[in-house]
Amino acid sequence: MAKRVQLVLNQDISKLGKLGDLVEVAPGYARNYLIPQKLATHATPGILKQVERRREQERQRQLELKQQALEQKAALEKIGSLKIAKQVGENEAIFGTVTNQEVADAIQAATNQEIDRRGITIPDIGKLGTYKADIKLHSEVTAQIDIEVVAS
């Protein structure tokens, strides 16, 4: 059986690896597909150093993002609760529901921080009252805030 070839990936390739990963593949796969398509390059000491440098830069960037998320979490927890006004019908039932976008807009108004609405998880809100919402700021940082639904 032929010896395997070490390559460094230039792109993410499903079922093989991510950008910058060191992989071992069959020589034919490397020679006939990966290298001609510029999806990978041969692993030389210089290229391995470049990959290591890129990984370190990415790790530093992720640490900075996590620090920013922690600062945002502190600011969100400081405001306490957000008030969202909705039209009310019988038995304190609200018309429609409270959406992630409304919560994001209320946070923007209260703290001047822009929060991605896709990271906000709110329970089903159908009546007036106080509810808890989870806000995912980073893969490792989640803040929890109170939402007070009041009549408009």
RARAHU-V981351 format. One record per residue. NEAR is the number of other C-alpha atoms within 10 Angstrom. D_CENTER is the distance of its C-alpha to the mean C-alpha in Angstrom with 1 decimal. Layout:
# RARAHU-V981351
near:NEAR d_center:D_CENTER
near:NEAR d_center:D_CENTER
This chain:
# RARAHU-V981351
near:4 d_center:43.2
near:7 d_center:41.8
near:9 d_center:39.7
near:14 d_center:35.9
near:16 d_center:34.4
near:18 d_center:31.6
near:23 d_center:29.2
near:22 d_center:26.0
near:24 d_center:23.6
near:18 d_center:23.0
near:14 d_center:20.3
near:14 d_center:18.2
near:13 d_center:20.8
near:7 d_center:20.2
near:6 d_center:22.2
near:12 d_center:23.0
near:15 d_center:20.1
near:15 d_center:17.5
near:15 d_center:18.5
near:20 d_center:20.7
near:19 d_center:21.5
near:19 d_center:25.2
near:16 d_center:26.6
near:15 d_center:30.1
near:16 d_center:31.3
near:13 d_center:34.8
near:15 d_center:36.7
near:12 d_center:37.3
near:12 d_center:33.7
near:21 d_center:33.0
near:13 d_center:36.2
near:10 d_center:36.1
near:13 d_center:32.5
near:19 d_center:29.9
near:16 d_center:31.9
near:11 d_center:33.5
near:10 d_center:30.3
near:11 d_center:28.8
near:17 d_center:26.0
near:24 d_center:27.2
near:17 d_center:29.7
near:15 d_center:32.1
near:17 d_center:31.0
near:11 d_center:33.2
near:9 d_center:33.1
near:9 d_center:32.1
near:15 d_center:29.2
near:17 d_center:28.1
near:11 d_center:28.2
near:12 d_center:26.1
near:20 d_center:23.4
near:14 d_center:23.5
near:12 d_center:23.3
near:13 d_center:20.2
near:15 d_center:18.5
near:12 d_center:19.6
near:12 d_center:18.3
near:12 d_center:14.8
near:12 d_center:15.1
near:12 d_center:16.3
near:12 d_center:13.6
near:13 d_center:11.0
near:12 d_center:13.6
near:12 d_center:13.8
near:15 d_center:10.2
near:17 d_center:10.7
near:14 d_center:14.0
near:13 d_center:13.0
near:20 d_center:10.8
near:18 d_center:13.9
near:11 d_center:16.1
near:20 d_center:14.3
near:20 d_center:14.7
near:11 d_center:18.4
near:14 d_center:19.0
near:21 d_center:17.7
near:13 d_center:19.9
near:11 d_center:22.8
near:13 d_center:23.2
near:11 d_center:24.0
near:18 d_center:24.0
near:19 d_center:23.4
near:16 d_center:26.2
near:17 d_center:25.7
near:15 d_center:29.1
near:18 d_center:29.8
near:15 d_center:33.1
near:17 d_center:34.9
near:11 d_center:37.4
near:8 d_center:39.6
near:8 d_center:38.7
near:14 d_center:35.8
near:16 d_center:33.8
near:20 d_center:31.5
near:13 d_center:31.5
near:12 d_center:28.3
near:14 d_center:25.2
near:20 d_center:22.7
near:16 d_center:19.6
near:18 d_center:16.0
near:14 d_center:17.1
near:14 d_center:20.0
near:22 d_center:18.1
near:20 d_center:15.8
near:18 d_center:19.1
near:17 d_center:20.8
near:20 d_center:18.3
near:13 d_center:18.7
near:12 d_center:22.4
near:14 d_center:22.6
near:13 d_center:20.5
near:10 d_center:20.1
near:14 d_center:16.3
near:13 d_center:14.2
near:18 d_center:11.5
near:14 d_center:9.4
near:16 d_center:11.5
near:11 d_center:9.3
near:15 d_center:7.8
near:20 d_center:11.5
near:16 d_center:13.7
near:17 d_center:17.3
near:11 d_center:20.5
near:10 d_center:23.1
near:16 d_center:25.0
near:15 d_center:28.5
near:21 d_center:30.7
near:19 d_center:31.0
near:12 d_center:29.8
near:15 d_center:27.0
near:16 d_center:23.8
near:14 d_center:20.8
near:17 d_center:17.2
near:15 d_center:14.1
near:24 d_center:11.2
near:20 d_center:7.8
near:20 d_center:7.3
near:17 d_center:5.6
near:9 d_center:5.9
near:9 d_center:9.5
near:14 d_center:10.2
near:16 d_center:11.1
near:19 d_center:13.8
near:17 d_center:16.6
near:20 d_center:18.8
near:17 d_center:22.1
near:20 d_center:22.7
near:15 d_center:26.4
near:21 d_center:27.6
near:17 d_center:30.9
near:16 d_center:33.6
near:8 d_center:33.9
